[in-house]
Amino acid sequence: MFSILSGTSQSTPHVAGVIALMFEANPGATVDEIKSALTSTATSMAAQCPEGCGAGLINARKAVESILAIKRS
């Protein structure tokens, strides 16, 4: 049996997992860099959620690729 669940209690584990992947890909990344990469690569959900959906739908692949692109001097 399956059910549809939503809300932060459902999304938080997914976001935490993507953040873990991002830190694994770039252990030197700062929290601000992780947050920026995560939010800037999200797919907008504005049309489906006119009352607000944060930064949108998380895109794990783009987020990890974005954090990998950060070079340290």
C-alpha positions in Angstrom: 0.0 0.0 0.0 1.3 3.5 -0.9 0.2 6.9 0.1 1.2 10.4 -0.9 2.9 12.5 1.7 4.2 16.0 1.6 5.7 18.7 3.7 9.0 19.4 5.3 9.1 16.0 7.1 9.1 14.4 3.7 11.5 16.8 1.9 14.1 17.2 4.7 15.7 13.7 4.3 16.0 14.2 0.6 17.6 17.7 0.9 20.0 16.3 3.7 21.0 13.5 1.4 21.8 15.9 -1.5 23.8 18.1 0.9 25.8 15.1 2.0 26.5 14.3 -1.7 27.6 17.9 -2.2 30.0 17.8 0.8 31.3 14.4 -0.4 32.0 15.9 -3.8 33.7 19.1 -2.4 34.6 18.7 1.3 36.1 22.2 1.4 32.8 23.9 0.3 31.4 26.4 2.8 27.9 26.3 4.1 27.1 29.4 2.1 28.4 27.8 -1.1 26.4 24.7 -0.5 23.2 26.7 0.1 23.8 28.9 -3.0 24.5 25.9 -5.2 21.4 24.1 -3.9 19.0 27.0 -4.4 20.4 28.3 -7.7 20.1 24.9 -9.3 16.6 24.1 -8.2 13.8 23.9 -10.7 11.2 26.7 -10.2 7.8 25.5 -9.0 6.2 29.0 -9.1 3.5 28.0 -11.6 2.5 25.0 -9.6 2.7 26.7 -6.2 1.6 30.3 -6.4 1.7 30.7 -2.6 5.4 29.8 -2.5 7.5 26.7 -2.6 10.9 28.0 -1.5 13.6 27.7 -4.1 11.8 25.0 -6.0 12.3 21.3 -6.8 15.7 20.1 -5.8 18.0 19.0 -8.7 20.6 16.7 -7.1 22.7 16.3 -10.2 23.0 20.0 -11.0 23.6 20.8 -7.3 26.6 18.4 -7.1 27.9 19.6 -10.5 27.7 23.2 -9.3 29.6 22.5 -6.1 32.2 20.5 -8.0 32.8 23.6 -10.2 34.0 25.6 -7.2 37.8 25.7 -7.3 40.0 26.6 -4.3 43.1 28.7 -4.8 
